[in-house]
Amino acid sequence: MKTLDLDKFEADASNLYEATVICSKRARTINDEHKLELGQRLQPVIEKETEDDTIMNQDKLNISLEFEMRDKPTIQAIKEMTDGELEFRYRDSE
């Protein structure tokens, strides 16, 4: 795991805690998007699957490996934060 330049990490947020909360919420969103995409990509494979079908198992394995090779949602969120791609706002207090 790489070390982070904390000054760069909290440049867009008012403090380190705020930056951490922002990244964690974004990581959850990214994770939800990945789950949805994985389900959509596996659905056709699962529907056609039979008990003896090793080809479908290989397709499922390839799709799963592709998702495992991606950056983890936390890493993606931190990268978005440090690159200035992540926007956030506070809820209205009213």
N, C-alpha and C positions, 0 to 999 in steps of 0.2 A: 504494500500500500504506500502510495506517495504521501509525502508530507504536504501540508497546506500552508501557504502564506496567509496568515490570519488577517493581516492588514488588507490584503486584496479580497479575502473572503467576506469581511464585514464592511467593505467600502460602500456598498449600496444600502446596508442596514445600519441602524443606529448603534447596535452592539452585537456581540458574538452570539448571545442567546437568541436574539431576533433572527439573525442569519440562519442559525441552526433550525429554528422552528419553520422558517420559510422553506428551507431545503427539505426538511422532513415531510412537509405537506406536499411539496412537488414530487418527492420520491414516491409517496403513496399514490398520487395521480398517475405517475409513469407506470407503477406496478399494476394498477388497475387496467391501464391501457394494454399492457403486455398480456395480462390474463385474458382479456377480451379477444385480443388478436390470436393468441394461442388456441383458445376455444374455437374460434372461427376457422382456423387453419386445420385443426384436428377433426372437426365435425364431419367433413366428407370421408375422411379415412375411417373414422369410427363407424359410420353408417354402413360402409361397404365391407367391414371386417367380418370374417368368419373365424371359427376356432382354429382351422388349419392354415390360415393365411399368413405366411411368414413375410410375404412382400409388404403387406399392410403394416406389419410390425416394424419393418425396416423404414417405411415412410414415416411412421410415428417417431421412430428413433431419430431420423434425420431432422425432422421439425423440432423435436425437443433439444437436440444438440445445437441447432441454430440459435435457439433462444438462450441456451446456457452460455454460448460464446459471446453474447451481447454484454455490454457493460451493465453492471448492477444499477438499479434505479437510483440508489443513493449517490453513486459516482456520477451518473448523468445529471442529477439535480445539482450537485456541487459544481460540475463543469458549467452548467447553464448559469449558475449564480456568479461564478468568477468571470465568465465571458460577458456578463451584462445582458444576457438574453432573458433573464427571469424578471418579470414585473409583478409587483404585489401592491396591495393597498389595504388599509384598515377598513373594517366595517364601520358604518355610520353608528354613532352612539345613540341615535334617536330610536 
